[in-house]
């Protein structure tokens, strides 16, 4: 995975979490994801970074605000 692909995947993580946590401001979600992503900047293996970031961000946000489930379209 190259840097551009990783950034695109991180942006998708942000989009998914915005939908999953509508009561949290998009700016707060983005800040949370970017802060967590920064923790991995020195990692040598990049393939799983977006997955690890999403898992950590989801845990962090869920601890703050309960998830609101949406009905399937």
C-alpha positions, 0 to 999 in steps of 0.5 A: 500500500502506498501513502496515497492509498492509505490516505484514501482509506483513512478518509473512508474510515472517517466517512463510515464513522460519521455515518455510524456516530451522527451525534458526534460532530464530523470535525471531532470524528476527523480529529480522533481518526487523524490523531490515532492515525498519527500514532502509526506514522513510524510503523514499517508495515502499513497494510493494516494501519487503516484497519487498526485506526478504524478499530481504535477510533470506533472504540474511542467514539463508542466509549464517548457516545452510544452508537445509533443504529440506522435502518437498512434502506 
